[in-house]
Amino acid sequence: MTALNVRTLGEDDWQIYRDVRLSALEESPEAFAASSSAEKQLDESAWRRRMARARRILATDENGDKVGVVSLRSDVRDDEESPYGELFGLWVTPDARGTGVAVALLEAVLEQARKESLGAVIYWVGTDNARGVAFASSRGFLPTEHRRPMNPNSSDTESEEEAAFVYPVGADETSIPSDVLDARH
């Protein structure tokens, strides 16, 4: 990929985010706890609320085509010295995988985390997602022993799990309260 534009979307870009999010859910349904059919039912106000809860970072190619997206949510507690962020919803179009899009999106997330003075970024990766685990590890995320069900609403006791990987922006895993790593929010 020759030219890549990575930018943070604003609240008024909710339609852009909605479109790429729905594309991600349709193309890689196994990678997300949500479904495209449920999210297609959301109205503008719901999408705007989502935009306000997290930074949505979009990658486009030289033609302006959407080739990837990722989100960063900050979680600040009154009792914490070092707030942390959670990277989620990382998705790259199949044609752009392996071309550096995911790396560019990750670098944008980490730059945003530095701007917000976050101590660490948590990235939950499906334990069956070998490519995701390898990517997180190769980019400096540290594996932890923390696990959670990928879909907490599933009645399937054999449902897939996610593992927490932590990137120490200005702290390390021990600065993140264990209840944060043990709970889905």
N, CA, C and O of each residue as an XYZ file, in Angstrom:
740
protein
N       0.858     -1.165      0.000
C       0.000      0.000      0.000
C       0.904      1.227      0.000
O       1.789      1.347      0.847
N       0.688      2.128     -0.935
C       1.587      3.267     -1.056
C       1.226      4.424     -0.134
O       2.061      4.865      0.655
N       0.012      4.913     -0.222
C      -0.380      6.061      0.605
C      -1.507      5.655      1.536
O      -2.482      5.025      1.123
N      -1.357      6.025      2.793
C      -2.355      5.679      3.798
C      -2.651      6.929      4.614
O      -1.733      7.618      5.060
N      -3.907      7.214      4.805
C      -4.329      8.341      5.622
C      -5.009      7.778      6.869
O      -5.961      7.005      6.766
N      -4.523      8.164      8.030
C      -5.105      7.716      9.291
C      -5.574      8.953     10.033
O      -4.800      9.885     10.254
N      -6.851      8.961     10.419
C      -7.378     10.127     11.126
C      -8.406      9.715     12.166
O      -9.056      8.675     12.057
N      -8.530     10.560     13.169
C      -9.525     10.347     14.212
C     -10.836     10.967     13.750
O     -10.873     12.126     13.337
N     -11.895     10.199     13.820
C     -13.206     10.687     13.408
C     -13.822     11.528     14.515
O     -13.604     11.271     15.699
N     -14.586     12.526     14.123
C     -15.336     13.333     15.072
C     -16.755     12.807     15.199
O     -17.164     11.916     14.454
N     -17.506     13.359     16.145
C     -18.883     12.898     16.371
C     -19.740     13.019     15.109
O     -20.612     12.184     14.867
N     -19.494     14.055     14.309
C     -20.282     14.239     13.092
C     -19.928     13.230     11.999
O     -20.601     13.166     10.970
N     -18.884     12.451     12.220
C     -18.489     11.401     11.272
C     -19.148     10.065     11.607
O     -18.667      9.016     11.178
N     -20.228     10.090     12.359
C     -20.860      8.858     12.822
C     -21.266      7.946     11.668
O     -21.201      6.724     11.803
N     -21.685      8.516     10.530
C     -22.101      7.681      9.395
C     -20.911      6.941      8.783
O     -21.034      5.793      8.356
N     -19.770      7.607      8.747
C     -18.556      6.954      8.241
C     -18.212      5.782      9.146
O     -17.939      4.678      8.675
N     -18.226      6.035     10.463
C     -17.920      4.954     11.398
C     -18.951      3.832     11.295
O     -18.587      2.656     11.281
N     -20.217      4.183     11.225
C     -21.269      3.163     11.109
C     -21.017      2.269      9.901
O     -21.090      1.045     10.007
N     -20.722      2.872      8.762
C     -20.530      2.090      7.539
C     -19.352      1.129      7.639
O     -19.463     -0.031      7.242
N     -18.223      1.604      8.169
C     -17.058      0.723      8.275
C     -17.268     -0.323      9.366
O     -16.811     -1.458      9.230
N     -17.947      0.044     10.435
C     -18.251     -0.913     11.507
C     -19.146     -2.032     10.980
O     -18.895     -3.206     11.253
N     -20.175     -1.680     10.236
C     -21.064     -2.701      9.678
C     -20.318     -3.585      8.681
O     -20.555     -4.792      8.630
N     -19.431     -3.008      7.901
C     -18.613     -3.811      6.984
C     -17.761     -4.810      7.755
O     -17.637     -5.968      7.358
N     -17.173     -4.354      8.859
C     -16.344     -5.239      9.684
C     -17.171     -6.381     10.258
O     -16.744     -7.535     10.237
N     -18.357     -6.058     10.770
C     -19.205     -7.092     11.367
C     -19.674     -8.103     10.331
O     -19.813     -9.287     10.638
N     -19.916     -7.648      9.115
C     -20.362     -8.562      8.059
C     -19.222     -9.436      7.540
O     -19.415    -10.619      7.261
N     -18.038     -8.845      7.414
C     -16.910     -9.580      6.858
C     -16.284    -10.531      7.866
O     -15.861    -11.627      7.499
N     -16.219    -10.128      9.140
C     -15.551    -10.928     10.176
C     -16.452    -11.100     11.399
O     -16.090    -10.656     12.489
N     -17.618    -11.735     11.241
C     -18.549    -11.828     12.374
C     -17.973    -12.554     13.584
O     -18.363    -12.273     14.718
N     -17.061    -13.473     13.357
C     -16.490    -14.245     14.460
C     -15.535    -13.419     15.318
O     -15.191    -13.823     16.428
N     -15.112    -12.278     14.815
C     -14.139    -11.455     15.530
C     -14.776    -10.480     16.514
O     -14.070     -9.809     17.267
N     -16.095    -10.398     16.514
C     -16.776     -9.410     17.336
C     -17.881    -10.052     18.160
O     -18.463    -11.060     17.761
N     -18.164     -9.461     19.308
C     -19.254     -9.939     20.158
C     -20.591     -9.418     19.655
O     -21.638     -9.942     20.034
N     -20.573     -8.394     18.808
C     -21.799     -7.797     18.268
C     -22.139     -8.442     16.919
O     -21.334     -9.170     16.338
N     -23.352     -8.154     16.441
C     -23.758     -8.658     15.129
C     -24.191     -7.497     14.243
O     -24.699     -6.485     14.725
N     -23.982     -7.659     12.940
C     -24.374     -6.600     12.015
C     -25.884     -6.402     12.013
O     -26.360     -5.274     11.885
N     -26.639     -7.485     12.155
C     -28.105     -7.342     12.140
C     -28.587     -6.483     13.306
O     -29.501     -5.675     13.141
N     -27.984     -6.648     14.480
C     -28.382     -5.840     15.636
C     -27.930     -4.395     15.467
O     -28.676     -3.469     15.785
N     -26.719     -4.199     14.971
C     -26.206     -2.839     14.856
C     -26.833     -2.063     13.708
O     -26.835     -0.832     13.730
N     -27.362     -2.754     12.711
C     -28.083     -2.070     11.628
C     -29.346     -1.398     12.154
O     -29.861     -0.466     11.535
N     -29.842     -1.866     13.288
C     -31.073     -1.313     13.864
C     -30.836     -0.030     14.668
O     -31.791      0.657     15.031
N     -29.583      0.291     14.943
C     -29.275      1.475     15.748
C     -29.576      2.755     14.969
O     -29.325      2.842     13.767
N     -30.114      3.738     15.675
C     -30.429      5.016     15.029
C     -29.265      5.999     15.188
O     -28.259      5.690     15.827
N     -29.418      7.166     14.607
C     -28.363      8.176     14.623
C     -27.918      8.528     16.043
O     -26.722      8.653     16.303
N     -28.871      8.688     16.958
C     -28.481      9.080     18.321
C     -27.629      7.999     18.990
O     -26.712      8.321     19.745
N     -27.915      6.734     18.727
C     -27.101      5.645     19.287
C     -25.686      5.681     18.719
O     -24.718      5.488     19.455
N     -25.560      5.925     17.423
C     -24.242      6.002     16.809
C     -23.471      7.218     17.333
O     -22.261      7.143     17.546
N     -24.158      8.315     17.536
C     -23.497      9.514     18.075
C     -23.010      9.267     19.510
O     -21.935      9.727     19.895
N     -23.811      8.539     20.293
C     -23.369      8.208     21.660
C     -22.110      7.350     21.609
O     -21.197      7.534     22.414
N     -22.060      6.424     20.676
C     -20.863      5.594     20.524
C     -19.649      6.443     20.169
O     -18.552      6.219     20.680
N     -19.852      7.403     19.302
C     -18.745      8.275     18.901
C     -18.230      9.066     20.101
O     -17.031      9.323     20.206
N     -19.118      9.445     20.992
C     -18.722     10.233     22.165
C     -17.993      9.395     23.208
O     -17.225      9.938     24.002
N     -18.219      8.077     23.222
C     -17.624      7.202     24.242
C     -16.183      6.812     23.958
O     -15.457      6.419     24.872
N     -15.760      6.916     22.704
C     -14.415      6.461     22.352
C     -13.925      7.205     21.115
O     -14.719      7.734     20.337
N     -12.616      7.237     20.948
C     -12.044      7.768     19.727
C     -12.071      6.666     18.688
O     -11.654      5.536     18.941
N     -12.571      7.017     17.511
C     -12.648      6.074     16.393
C     -11.626      6.530     15.361
O     -11.690      7.654     14.863
N     -10.699      5.662     15.050
C      -9.607      6.014     14.150
C      -9.774      5.213     12.865
O      -9.882      3.987     12.885
N      -9.791      5.934     11.754
C     -10.065      5.355     10.436
C      -8.827      5.432      9.562
O      -8.103      6.427      9.586
N      -8.584      4.382      8.790
C      -7.520      4.379      7.783
C      -8.171      4.315      6.409
O      -9.069      3.508      6.169
N      -7.708      5.171      5.519
C      -8.157      5.136      4.130
C      -6.936      5.021      3.225
O      -5.839      5.454      3.579
N      -7.143      4.433      2.058
C      -6.032      4.284      1.114
C      -5.936      5.499      0.201
O      -6.656      6.481      0.380
N      -5.039      5.420     -0.781
C      -4.797      6.544     -1.685
C      -6.035      6.924     -2.502
O      -6.114      8.041     -3.013
N      -6.988      6.021     -2.630
C      -8.234      6.304     -3.355
C      -9.341      6.807     -2.439
O     -10.441      7.113     -2.899
N      -9.053      6.893     -1.146
C     -10.066      7.317     -0.188
C     -10.946      6.185      0.304
O     -11.905      6.418      1.039
N     -10.626      4.952     -0.098
C     -11.405      3.796      0.359
C     -11.069      3.478      1.811
O      -9.908      3.540      2.216
N     -12.084      3.139      2.587
C     -11.899      2.770      3.989
C     -11.249      1.394      4.051
O     -11.801      0.418      3.543
N     -10.060      1.316      4.682
C      -9.337      0.046      4.729
C      -9.122     -0.475      6.145
O      -8.612     -1.581      6.319
N      -9.502      0.303      7.161
C      -9.343     -0.184      8.521
C      -9.899      0.787      9.539
O     -10.091      1.972      9.270
N     -10.148      0.248     10.711
C     -10.700      1.049     11.799
C     -10.260      0.451     13.127
O     -10.015     -0.751     13.228
N     -10.164      1.298     14.138
C      -9.874      0.860     15.493
C     -10.471      1.891     16.439
O     -10.699      3.039     16.059
N     -10.719      1.476     17.658
C     -11.269      2.385     18.668
C     -10.405      2.373     19.915
O      -9.757      1.378     20.238
N     -10.411      3.512     20.613
C      -9.711      3.648     21.884
C     -10.660      4.308     22.866
O     -11.138      5.422     22.649
N     -10.918      3.601     23.942
C     -11.755      4.131     25.022
C     -10.858      4.324     26.235
O     -10.071      3.445     26.587
N     -10.987      5.482     26.870
C     -10.250      5.745     28.102
C     -11.146      5.439     29.279
O     -12.347      5.704     29.248
N     -10.557      4.884     30.309
C     -11.310      4.606     31.528
C     -10.548      5.255     32.673
O      -9.474      4.800     33.067
N     -11.119      6.307     33.187
C     -10.465      7.054     34.258
C     -11.292      6.877     35.523
O     -12.496      7.132     35.532
N     -10.644      6.444     36.572
C     -11.288      6.291     37.873
C     -10.702      7.316     38.827
O      -9.532      7.683     38.720
N     -11.514      7.768     39.747
C     -11.058      8.784     40.700
C      -9.884      8.313     41.551
O      -9.058      9.123     41.972
N      -9.804      7.000     41.810
C      -8.772      6.488     42.698
C      -7.488      6.082     41.970
O      -6.589      5.511     42.588
N      -7.390      6.359     40.696
C      -6.230      5.928     39.929
C      -5.259      7.065     39.683
O      -5.661      8.188     39.379
N      -3.993      6.766     39.817
C      -2.963      7.725     39.446
C      -2.769      7.725     37.944
O      -2.531      8.774     37.346
N      -2.867      6.573     37.337
C      -2.564      6.424     35.923
C      -3.759      5.798     35.207
O      -3.967      4.588     35.300
N      -4.549      6.609     34.492
C      -5.681      6.036     33.769
C      -5.185      5.133     32.643
O      -4.028      5.219     32.231
N      -6.048      4.287     32.163
C      -5.673      3.374     31.093
C      -6.675      3.499     29.964
O      -7.737      4.104     30.114
N      -6.321      2.920     28.839
C      -7.210      2.905     27.693
C      -7.437      1.477     27.249
O      -6.668      0.575     27.582
N      -8.496      1.288     26.499
C      -8.772     -0.030     25.929
C      -8.881      0.099     24.419
O      -9.718      0.840     23.903
N      -8.029     -0.628     23.723
C      -8.062     -0.716     22.272
C      -9.077     -1.794     21.928
O      -9.030     -2.890     22.488
N      -9.992     -1.497     21.016
C     -10.963     -2.511     20.620
C     -11.448     -2.254     19.201
O     -11.241     -1.175     18.645
N     -12.088     -3.250     18.633
C     -12.691     -3.111     17.306
C     -11.696     -2.946     16.178
O     -12.033     -2.363     15.148
N     -10.475     -3.443     16.340
C      -9.480     -3.348     15.275
C      -9.893     -4.259     14.122
O     -10.099     -5.460     14.294
N     -10.005     -3.657     12.954
C     -10.386     -4.425     11.765
C      -9.745     -3.796     10.544
O      -9.698     -2.573     10.411
N      -9.250     -4.648      9.652
C      -8.661     -4.227      8.387
C      -9.339     -5.021      7.280
O      -9.579     -6.220      7.429
N      -9.649     -4.358      6.170
C     -10.280     -5.062      5.045
C      -9.375     -6.203      4.591
O      -8.152     -6.092      4.680
N      -9.959     -7.299      4.107
C      -9.137     -8.453      3.700
C      -8.037     -8.094      2.702
O      -6.918     -8.592      2.823
N      -8.329     -7.244      1.721
C      -7.327     -6.890      0.714
C      -6.158     -6.094      1.281
O      -5.072     -6.087      0.702
N      -6.376     -5.420      2.413
C      -5.329     -4.576      2.987
C      -4.574     -5.252      4.125
O      -3.646     -4.666      4.682
N      -4.955     -6.465      4.476
C      -4.266     -7.163      5.566
C      -2.835     -7.487      5.149
O      -2.577     -7.885      4.013
N      -1.922     -7.309      6.080
C      -0.515     -7.590      5.816
C       0.201     -6.454      5.091
O       1.347     -6.619      4.673
N      -0.457     -5.302      4.935
C       0.156     -4.186      4.209
C       0.582     -3.035      5.121
O       1.058     -2.008      4.636
N       0.416     -3.195      6.431
C       0.815     -2.147      7.356
C      -0.325     -1.308      7.896
O      -0.093     -0.411      8.706
N      -1.550     -1.574      7.469
C      -2.696     -0.793      7.939
C      -2.882     -0.979      9.445
O      -3.050      0.001     10.171
N      -2.854     -2.216      9.917
C      -3.048     -2.471     11.352
C      -1.956     -1.796     12.171
O      -2.229     -1.255     13.242
N      -0.735     -1.824     11.683
C       0.375     -1.172     12.387
C       0.136      0.334     12.459
O       0.342      0.940     13.510
N      -0.295      0.942     11.357
C      -0.564      2.385     11.339
C      -1.690      2.742     12.297
O      -1.615      3.757     12.991
N      -2.736      1.915     12.342
C      -3.840      2.159     13.267
C      -3.371      2.020     14.712
O      -3.727      2.835     15.564
N      -2.584      1.004     14.985
C      -2.059      0.808     16.333
C      -1.166      1.980     16.753
O      -1.262      2.456     17.885
N      -0.315      2.437     15.865
C       0.540      3.580     16.181
C      -0.298      4.817     16.481
O       0.053      5.596     17.367
N      -1.407      5.013     15.753
C      -2.299      6.148     16.014
C      -2.957      6.023     17.385
O      -3.117      7.019     18.090
N      -3.339      4.804     17.764
C      -3.925      4.574     19.091
C      -2.906      4.893     20.178
O      -3.231      5.567     21.155
N      -1.691      4.419     20.016
C      -0.674      4.651     21.037
C      -0.292      6.130     21.121
O      -0.003      6.630     22.208
N      -0.288      6.829     19.995
C      -0.036      8.275     20.014
C      -1.165      8.992     20.760
O      -0.909      9.908     21.543
N      -2.395      8.581     20.521
C      -3.539      9.161     21.234
C      -3.422      8.867     22.729
O      -3.699      9.738     23.554
N      -3.019      7.662     23.079
C      -2.849      7.292     24.492
C      -1.791      8.177     25.154
O      -1.955      8.586     26.303
N      -0.724      8.467     24.444
C       0.318      9.356     24.986
C      -0.237     10.765     25.184
O       0.020     11.395     26.209
N      -0.998     11.259     24.206
C      -1.599     12.599     24.313
C      -2.520     12.698     25.523
O      -2.606     13.743     26.167
N      -3.204     11.604     25.824
C      -4.138     11.581     26.951
C      -3.458     11.184     28.262
O      -4.118     11.047     29.291
N      -2.146     11.003     28.220
C      -1.360     10.606     29.395
C      -1.874      9.315     30.030
O      -1.927      9.188     31.254
N      -2.247      8.373     29.188
C      -2.685      7.075     29.695
C      -1.466      6.273     30.121
O      -0.417      6.335     29.480
N      -1.609      5.525     31.198
C      -0.506      4.725     31.691
C      -0.296      3.455     30.905
O       0.828      2.968     30.786
N      -1.385      2.910     30.362
C      -1.311      1.644     29.632
C      -2.517      1.526     28.714
O      -3.529      2.203     28.895
N      -2.386      0.654     27.727
C      -3.493      0.335     26.825
C      -3.722     -1.166     26.900
O      -2.791     -1.957     26.745
N      -4.970     -1.547     27.139
C      -5.366     -2.957     27.181
C      -5.931     -3.338     25.820
O      -6.686     -2.576     25.216
N      -5.565     -4.508     25.346
C      -6.064     -5.022     24.069
C      -6.508     -6.460     24.311
O      -5.683     -7.342     24.551
N      -7.816     -6.688     24.248
C      -8.359     -8.037     24.420
C      -8.340     -8.736     23.073
O      -8.888     -8.226     22.096
N      -7.712     -9.900     23.018
C      -7.570    -10.646     21.772
C      -8.129    -12.049     21.975
O      -7.841    -12.696     22.982
N      -8.920    -12.513     21.028
C      -9.454    -13.874     21.093
C      -8.325    -14.881     21.196
O      -7.367    -14.825     20.425
N      -8.430    -15.797     22.138
C      -7.353    -16.773     22.337
C      -7.193    -17.701     21.139
O      -6.131    -18.297     20.961
N      -8.230    -17.831     20.317
C      -8.139    -18.649     19.103
C      -7.667    -17.850     17.893
O      -7.530    -18.403     16.802
N      -7.419    -16.563     18.077
C      -7.010    -15.679     16.985
C      -5.481    -15.602     16.945
O      -4.882    -14.663     17.469
N      -4.866    -16.599     16.319
C      -3.399    -16.680     16.289
C      -2.775    -15.440     15.660
O      -1.752    -14.947     16.134
N      -3.384    -14.943     14.604
C      -2.838    -13.754     13.935
C      -2.904    -12.534     14.871
O      -1.961    -11.746     14.937
N      -4.028    -12.389     15.594
C      -4.179    -11.270     16.529
C      -3.208    -11.358     17.688
O      -2.626    -10.351     18.092
N      -3.028    -12.559     18.229
C      -2.086    -12.763     19.335
C      -0.659    -12.448     18.863
O       0.095    -11.779     19.569
N      -0.298    -12.925     17.685
C       1.043    -12.669     17.156
C       1.248    -11.178     16.899
O       2.323    -10.643     17.171
N       0.224    -10.506     16.376
C       0.318     -9.075     16.114
C       0.525     -8.301     17.412
O       1.431     -7.474     17.508
N      -0.314     -8.570     18.407
C      -0.201     -7.859     19.690
C       1.184     -8.074     20.297
O       1.826     -7.124     20.746
N       1.634     -9.308     20.310
C       2.942     -9.622     20.897
C       4.085     -8.952     20.140
O       5.028     -8.449     20.751
N       4.001     -8.947     18.820
C       5.082     -8.373     18.010
C       5.144     -6.856     18.102
O       6.165     -6.261     17.758
N       4.079     -6.223     18.557
C       4.029     -4.767     18.639
C       4.267     -4.260     20.060
O       4.063     -3.076     20.327
N       4.694     -5.131     20.975
C       5.059     -4.695     22.312
C       3.994     -4.868     23.371
O       4.197     -4.459     24.514
N       2.858     -5.466     23.025
C       1.839     -5.755     24.025
C       2.285     -6.970     24.828
O       2.761     -7.958     24.268
N       2.126     -6.886     26.136
C       2.549     -7.964     27.022
C       1.356     -8.852     27.359
O       0.312     -8.343     27.766
N       1.487    -10.159     27.200
C       0.375    -11.049     27.544
C       0.172    -11.087     29.051
O       1.126    -10.964     29.818
N      -1.069    -11.258     29.465
C      -1.391    -11.407     30.884
C      -2.127    -12.723     31.066
O      -2.447    -13.405     30.092
N      -2.389    -13.070     32.294
C      -3.153    -14.285     32.584
C      -4.651    -14.017     32.623
O      -5.437    -14.940     32.833
N      -5.050    -12.782     32.426
C      -6.465    -12.416     32.517
C      -7.227    -12.864     31.278
O      -6.804    -12.629     30.146
N      -8.356    -13.514     31.518
C      -9.224    -14.026     30.454
C     -10.661    -13.610     30.750
O     -11.026    -13.351     31.896
N     -11.454    -13.553     29.707
C     -12.888    -13.302     29.850
C     -13.582    -13.945     28.657
O     -12.952    -14.174     27.625
N     -14.883    -14.239     28.789
C     -15.602    -14.800     27.643
C     -15.674    -13.766     26.528
O     -15.871    -12.580     26.790
N     -15.515    -14.209     25.294
C     -15.584    -13.287     24.169
C     -16.991    -12.715     24.041
O     -17.164    -11.536     23.731
N     -17.973    -13.539     24.276
C     -19.360    -13.080     24.228
C     -20.008    -13.411     25.567
O     -20.470    -14.535     25.765
N     -20.050    -12.447     26.492
C     -20.571    -12.724     27.831
C     -22.069    -13.032     27.843
O     -22.587    -13.543     28.835
N     -22.759    -12.728     26.761
C     -24.202    -12.985     26.686
C     -24.532    -14.385     26.174
O     -25.698    -14.776     26.127
N     -23.513    -15.128     25.796
C     -23.723    -16.467     25.262
C     -23.995    -17.464     26.390
O     -23.383    -17.398     27.456
N     -24.906    -18.372     26.139
C     -25.185    -19.425     27.120
C     -24.269    -20.626     26.909
O     -24.288    -21.580     27.688
N     -23.469    -20.568     25.851
C     -22.538    -21.646     25.533
C     -21.372    -21.621     26.517
O     -20.591    -20.669     26.539
N     -21.259    -22.665     27.326
C     -20.186    -22.729     28.325
C     -18.821    -22.952     27.678
O     -17.790    -22.751     28.321
N     -18.807    -23.359     26.430
C     -17.559    -23.575     25.705
C     -17.222    -22.386     24.809
O     -16.432    -22.515     23.874
N     -17.826    -21.213     25.098
C     -17.602    -20.056     24.229
C     -16.140    -19.630     24.264
O     -15.417    -19.895     25.224
N     -15.729    -18.965     23.197
C     -14.357    -18.511     23.071
C     -14.012    -17.499     24.156
O     -14.870    -16.800     24.696
N     -12.724    -17.454     24.446
C     -12.232    -16.499     25.433
C     -11.350    -15.459     24.761
O     -10.817    -15.660     23.670
N     -11.220    -14.342     25.460
C     -10.275    -13.310     25.077
C      -9.216    -13.229     26.170
O      -9.496    -13.454     27.347
N      -8.003    -12.905     25.757
C      -6.905    -12.693     26.702
C      -6.529    -11.219     26.686
O      -6.550    -10.577     25.636
N      -6.187    -10.689     27.848
C      -5.777     -9.294     27.948
C      -4.286     -9.173     27.655
O      -3.460     -9.862     28.252
N      -3.965     -8.284     26.727
C      -2.592     -7.896     26.447
C      -2.475     -6.439     26.871
O      -3.409     -5.660     26.679
N      -1.341     -6.067     27.444
C      -1.172     -4.714     27.959
C       0.059     -4.076     27.327
O       1.130     -4.679     27.258
N      -0.121     -2.842     26.868
C       0.993     -2.054     26.352
C       1.295     -0.970     27.375
O       0.457     -0.099     27.611
N       2.463     -1.003     27.982
C       2.788     -0.002     29.004
C       3.200      1.324     28.366
O       4.351      1.495     27.966
N       2.260      2.254     28.273
C       2.548      3.565     27.702
C       3.403      4.351     28.681
O       4.416      4.940     28.304
N       2.982      4.354     29.948
C       3.735      5.057     30.970
C       3.682      4.299     32.276
O       4.037      4.829     33.328
N       3.243      3.071     32.207
C       3.089      2.234     33.403
C       3.268      0.784     32.974
O       3.802      0.504     31.901
N       2.819     -0.127     33.818
C       2.839     -1.533     33.452
C       1.543     -2.186     33.906
O       0.678     -1.533     34.489
N       1.420     -3.458     33.638
C       0.192     -4.189     33.939
C      -0.219     -4.062     35.392
O      -1.412     -4.018     35.692
N       0.741     -4.001     36.297
C       0.404     -3.980     37.723
C      -0.286     -2.685     38.138
O      -0.901     -2.635     39.202
N      -0.197     -1.632     37.319
C      -0.858     -0.372     37.659
C      -2.334     -0.383     37.285
O      -3.064      0.543     37.639
N      -2.784     -1.406     36.581
C      -4.186     -1.507     36.197
C      -4.903     -2.362     37.229
O      -4.499     -3.500     37.468
N      -5.961     -1.841     37.849
C      -6.681     -2.622     38.862
C      -7.136     -3.967     38.298
O      -7.647     -4.034     37.180
N      -6.951     -5.037     39.070
C      -7.279     -6.375     38.572
C      -8.757     -6.519     38.251
O      -9.113     -7.300     37.369
N      -9.635     -5.787     38.943
C     -11.052     -5.888     38.624
C     -11.356     -5.358     37.231
O     -12.344     -5.767     36.621
N     -10.536     -4.464     36.723
C     -10.702     -3.952     35.365
C     -10.410     -5.080     34.371
O     -11.142     -5.265     33.399
N      -9.357     -5.813     34.621
C      -8.983     -6.889     33.721
C      -9.908     -8.088     33.857
O     -10.012     -8.897     32.934
N     -10.578     -8.212     34.987
C     -11.452     -9.361     35.216
C     -12.891     -9.121     34.776
O     -13.684    -10.062     34.766
N     -13.249     -7.909     34.416
C     -14.645     -7.597     34.107
C     -14.792     -7.019     32.710
O     -13.906     -6.318     32.221
N     -15.887     -7.309     32.088
C     -16.229     -6.718     30.800
C     -17.023     -5.460     31.086
O     -17.936     -5.462     31.912
N     -16.671     -4.384     30.398
C     -17.442     -3.162     30.564
C     -17.929     -2.631     29.243
O     -18.599     -1.599     29.202
